[in-house]
Amino acid sequence: MGLGLHWNDVRVGQRFKTLGRTVTEADIAMFVGVTGMVEEMFTNLEYIQRESRMGSRPVPGSLVFCVAEGLLMQSTMQRTGVAFLECDLRIRKPTLAGDTLHVCVEVVEARATSKPGSGLLRTMNRVVNQRGEVVATYNPLRMVKGRPD
């Protein structure tokens, strides 16, 4: 696990890719239990196989987002993230148990704020599965620490 990027260490147009992570049945079970999302689509395998067009257990879109954010925390935000301010999240395709996700990131905005020592960083994030399919996109705006002088 590396330390995070400071807002003034990145430039608009810069791109990077996180490591991958496979979303397991256990991940789904724990997530729906903790969040109370106990919809049969996530908890009843017989129902899923009988009623779903997907044929196997889907991953809640909110878990896809959380996995993506976790991958980013491990690689870019350690000790530098201050606040998650906003984002527009779009789920593009289903993610199923057993899919492996990574995040492709492009910096689209990096600027100072009026508060000394911090800046705003906006990225365009594409969550991609092992088949190269974009399953989600989002564009978070974060307050991030600046590199100390």
Secondary structure, 3 states (H helix, E strand, C coil): CCCCCCHHHCCCCCEEECCCEECCHHHHHHHHHHHCCCCHHHHCHHHHHHHCCCCCCECCHHHHHHHHHHHHHHHHHCCCEEEEEECCEEECCCCECCCEEEEEEEEEEEEECCCCCEEEEEEEEEEECCCCCEEEEECCEEEEECCCC
